[in-house]
């Protein structure tokens, strides 16, 4: 990010985005003011993004088959997103 202007809104995700001190520090350091946004499912979005990227990069069926020596005809992944803040 060094040397590149941040013209648009910046989305901050992951567990660290829960830390108000880090949000405050980044806002000041990068001069973001009202442009740093922490979405409702900020902790889950990183995991979902990583899973989607892995799905594109690797043949998960082949990896599991090689690891277990058992042929798997289909893989179903269910993602459930819950808002822990409601607890």
Steps between C-alpha positions, in 0.01 A plus 500: 500500500799727544508768237154419366213737576188350655225684315210269574356336806725242671341180632670356809430131570634224723526461875721806542222715356318446831771697681388864533857616573622350170210662314584835657873461422441404135253782454756751622808342338339470157289816531180306434254693719155371396633267230603201715209257508464191718216287359253306716662158436857628508644192671337249268575677170871415507427129544239502226739679265779253575269204436383644168857567390609148595209358305617686187868410541482131586293199412378425852355165397841389370681622812264316734515186285880499506509563874255226589543254209120489483317621191249771583240571235375830639581745774237721660606791716247686709589843633296640785558859598382609840526836666672439836418854606135403550590267785 
